[in-house]
Amino acid sequence: MATLGDIGLAAAINILSALIFLVAFAILRLQPFNDRVYFPKWYLKGLRHSPTRSGAFVAKFVNVDWRAYIRFLNWIPDALKMPEPELIDHAGLDSAVYLRIYLLGLKIFVPITLLAWAILVPVNWTNSTLTKSDLTYSDIDKLSISNVPLGSLRFWTHIVMAYAFSFWTCYVLKTEYAKVAAMRLQFVASEKRRPDQYTVLVRNIPPDADESVSECVEHFFLVNHQDHYLMHQGVYNANKLAKLVKEKKSKQNWLDYYQLKYSRDQSKRPMMKTGFLGCFGEKVDAIEHQIAEIERLTKEIAEEKQRVEKDPKATMPASFVSFKSRWGAAVCAQTQQSRNPTLWLTEWAPEPRDVFWNNLAIPYVSLTIRKLIIAVAFFFLTFFFMIPIAFVQTLASLEGIRKKVPFLKVIIDEPFIKAFIQGFLPGIALKIFLIFLPTILMMMSKFEGWLSISALERKSASKYYIFTIVNVFLGNIIAGAAFEQLSTFLNQSPNQIPKTIGVAVPMKASFFITYIMVDGWAGIAGEILRLKPLIFYHLKNFFLVKTEKDREEAMDPGSVGFNTGEPQIQLYFLLGLVYAVVTPFLLPFILVFFGLAYVVYRHQIINVYNQEYESAAAFWPDVHGRIIFALCFSQLSLLGLLGTKHATQSAPFLIALPVLTISFHLYCKGRYEPAFTKYPIQEARMRDTLEQAREPNLNLKGYLQNAYVHPVFKDDDEDEDEDFMMKLETDSVLVPTKRQSRMNTPVPSKVSAGSSPSLPDAVIHEH
């Protein structure tokens, strides 16, 4: 059991680590040669230029202005200066609303912390229950509900506080939901024109023996959306082509490296081995080998493009369909298109940056099977991860099991070693176990077949959240209680075990405090240092960079990382709400996390991150729902805990609280969630009217023509792509019909009138 001294040592270590990271960042960001590492967003916007171009030689690499070092902490007020509207214009609504999650944490927990420390801490502290018991405890537990005697009337205080905390949380959640919904509608209304505003993704297009997929799409939408249909872009299985292009780019990077190496020392030609990882195989001239590989890949890419162009199997039963207005797209995206609800499925197309092209090649019929496979795999992943969690708990409770492992007694009894192991090591060990988890969960989401990067991140975040609850939270509480009270469990009657667990659950607060300090203090401070991008940028800059374009590609601005960041935040909401009534001592540590993280991520969003997509805060319903879950979980856990404390008179008054909370959630879901899932027809018509008045001669077809062409066909370095692009455009517009019956095309296409069947022909055939 970690004592106050252990927590103090852990706090000192993590505060020192955080300060080292922050000071190192504050100094490194001032150096000219690191400018592209710590301010890449401004370079990508073209608003900042390399400071290494002019001045003395030393000044190109080191900041020699001593006054800059006096102001080295100015990054903190600078990060807070930019007003939110300007931040939205600068970084997008997704980034601005993501920051509001940290503000939401501060809004909820600052009043709760003040109230809990003013009322609950004195109520808990002024008892002697633990002192008179045989349980293992520390001074922290004396501040918790565990120190209140069984059947005490003091539990009424905890119940009243539970109601107060819940009502305050719901009030803040409602206010924030309304604010974010209004921000989303305003952002969509004032946003610049984007291809996805006019485009719908159509999937599960039924096969036709007489027509290609492109012809089927043309005819279907000319009949059912004849006044609004504009054009469509077919979807192709270009995954193999994308791999070849990626491999060619990698070979080109190696060629640039070897050529740069040879230009610096022409006395010796660079050599390489052709085997695994360049460690085995025949030794050859590196430059000649890479040139030969690039020529081979260029030929294979050309052949693969021809195959995609001619092979009907490469055309997927899906298409991006664009309309003449936002209104037309909104109607199509939000209505059922066919009598058979499994055919002609429509949804809003992701913005072109957001499309995950690899998954467009997955047949729609296989998606259900894929999701079932991943559900089973995720269950086993979550279950078997309990093994390392239990191991972590043995580290967290060495003092409690010292009697079971006598040979460790000499080491454990050393005060500093004991404090280090119990106060610091458990948190860092758990953090290490979780490093590879986001990659695994993202691979699972990709296998499920989600079509956009934003959807992949949201689904990965959901898995990460469930995993975190089961393993990091419940796993540590259950495994921790078992290890902590091992002797007690073995020497008491079975009907006393629930009581022991009820007392032991709040005792795990000490472990979560150490985890918060490692993950939420030192971890967040380490994020701003950007050590990995810093090292990789300078390696690329030295070995690969020859031009300004190369230098720009060497930058790694990264992004917010919703799939990992949001579940991490939600864990702190869960911990704060669960322990607010049970162990208020934990709350200040959570406040430090929310405050530090808000400043750090605001700086990163302004200066570093370059968001891959813009979903207009589509993730907020997930954020709201998870906080509601945490609130209900905290209420039910408190109800169960009071049941073990013989609070039979007061505990039943908590039953109404989860019911009220769920009712509140259903109200918010009905009132605000439609703003995140549907696009109002009224809003679409208004925007179309304004656009028509401002730009009556807008060439919308030209604007949308190549918006949803696969990126591998947009390679500007290869002239042969132009012919293929023309073929794609022809597929989207010129559609000579082969159908025996033309009743589905009663009018000529306004886009391709010369190629569509004329009205008289259709009438004659019909009669």
C-alpha positions, 0 to 999 in steps of 0.5 A: 500500500503506497503511503503519503511518502510514496506518493510524495516521491512519485510526485517529485519524480514526475514533477521533475520529469515534467519540468525537465521536458518543459525546460528542454522544449522551451530551449530547443524551440528557440534554436533555428535548426529546430524551427521546422520541428516545433512550428511545422504548421506555419511552414505548411501554411506558407506563413513562416520561412526557414531562419537558417538562410541568412546571418552568421554561420553559428546563428543559422543553428543556435540562437545567440540572442540572450534575451530570447532565453529570458523569455523562454516561457513565453510559449505559455501565454502565447498558446492562450492568446489566440481567441477561439474563432481565430483558432477555428479558422487556423486549425479547424473546428475539430481541433478547437472542440477537442480542446474544449474537452479539457476545458470541460474537465476543468469546468466539472472538476474545479467546483467538485474538488473544492466542495469535496475537500471542504465537506467530504474530507473532514467527514472522512478524516474525523473517524478511526474505523481503519485504525481499529481494523486489521486491514492494510491501509495508508494515510490516504485511505483515512481521507476516503469513505473507507474510514467511515464506520458501518451504518453511520449517519455520515453516509447521508453527506456522501449521498447529498454530495453524489446528487450535487456532483451529478447535477453539476456534471449534467448541467455542464454537459448540457451547456457544452453540448448546446454550445458545440452543436451551435458551433458545428451548425455555424461552422457548416454554414460559414465554411468554404465550399468543399466537395463533400458538401455536394457528394454522396457515397453510394454502396452495394450497387446491384449488378446488371448483366447488360451494363457496367457499374458506371452505366447503372449509376448514371441511369439510376440517378437520372431517373430518381434525381433527374433535376439534381444529379450532376456526375459520378466518380467510380470506385476502383480496387487500386490497392495493389497499385497503391502498394507499388507507388508506395514502394517506388517512393521508398526506393526513390528515397533510398536513391536520393540518400545514396546519391547524396552520400556519393556526392559528399565522397566520390572516392567510393561508390556506395554499396548495399546488400539485396537481402533481408533488411540490407544485412544479407544477400549479394553486395551490389552498387547501391545507386545502380540497384535502386535505379533498376528497382525504380525502373522495374516498379515504373513498368509494373505501375504502368501495367497495373494501371492498364489492368485497373482500366480494363478489368471489370473486376477492378471496378467496385459496386460503389460510386461517389455521386455528386449533385448540383446543389447541397440540397440535392445531396442532403436529400439523397444522403438521408433517404432510402433509395430503393425498395430493397433497403440493402441496395443503393445504400447512400451516406455522406461522402467523407471529404477527400482528405478523409477517405481511407481508400484501401477499404473502398475495395472491401465488398459490402457483403463482407463487412458484417462478417469482418465486424463479427471477427473483430468483435471476437478478437477484441474480446480475447485481446481484452481478456488476455491482457488481464495477465500483465495487468495482474503482474502490474498489480503485484508491483503496486502491492509489494508491501501487502504481499511481502510476507508471501515472498520472504526473499524480497524482504531485504530489498523491500524494506529499504525506504527509498526502494520501496517508495520508488517501486510502489510510487513510480514503477506501477504507473510506468509499467502499465504505460509501457504495456499500453504503448502498442495497443493503439496500433493493434486497435487501429488495425482492427478498425481497418479490418472492419472496413470503415471508409474514412480516417475519422470513422477509423479513429472514432471506432478505435477510440471506442475500442480503446475506451472499452479496453481501458475501462476493463483492464486499466480501471476494473482490472486494477481494482479487482486484481488490486483488491485480490492482492491487497487483501489476499490474507484477509480473503483466505481467513474469512467466511465467504459472506464477508468477502463483498464487505472487504471488496467494498472497503478495498476498492477506494484503497486503489486510489493510490495506484491511480494517483501514480498512474495519473502522474506518470501518464497525465503529468510527465506524459503530457510534458513529454508530448510537447518535447516531440523527441521522436519527430525531432530525431527523425527530422534531423536524420532525414535532413542530413541524409535525404534532404536536397531541396526545400520540398524534401525538407518540407516532406521531412517534417512530421507535424502529426495530428491530435490523434483522437483514437488515443487522446480522447480515451485517455481523457475519458479515463480521467473523467471516469476516475474523477467521477468515481473517486469524487465521493469515495476518495477526494484526495485524487481530485487535485491530481486530475485538475493538474492533468486537465490544466497542463494538457489544455495548455500543451495541446493548445500550443501543439494545435496552433504551432504543430499539428496538421489535422488530416481531415475536418469532421466538424466535431462529429465526435462530440456525441461520443464524448458526451456519451462516455462521460454519461457512462462514467457518471452512471458507473460512479453512481452504481459503484457508490450504491454498491459500496454503501451496500457493504457499509450497512447504510440501509437507510440512506443507500436506497436514495441513490437508486433514483440518480442513475435513472435521472442521469439516463433520462437526461442523456436521452433528452440530450440525445434527442435534442442535440445529436441530430445536429451531428448526424443529419444536415438540415434541408433548410440549411442546405437550401439557404447555402445554395441560394446564397451561393447562387446569388454570389457566384451565378456562373460557378463551374461546379462540375469542373470543381468536383470533376477529380475530387474523388479520384484515387490519389495514386492517379493524381501523381503529378510526376507521371505524365501517363496518369493524364490518359488514365484520368481522362478515362475515369472522366469518360467513365463518369460522363459518357455512358453509351447504354447497352440495356435491352430495356431503357425504361429507367432512362426516360430523359437525356442526361443534361451532363452527357446528352450526346451519349444518353438515349433520347426521349423518343427512342425510349418512348418508341421502345416502350410502346 
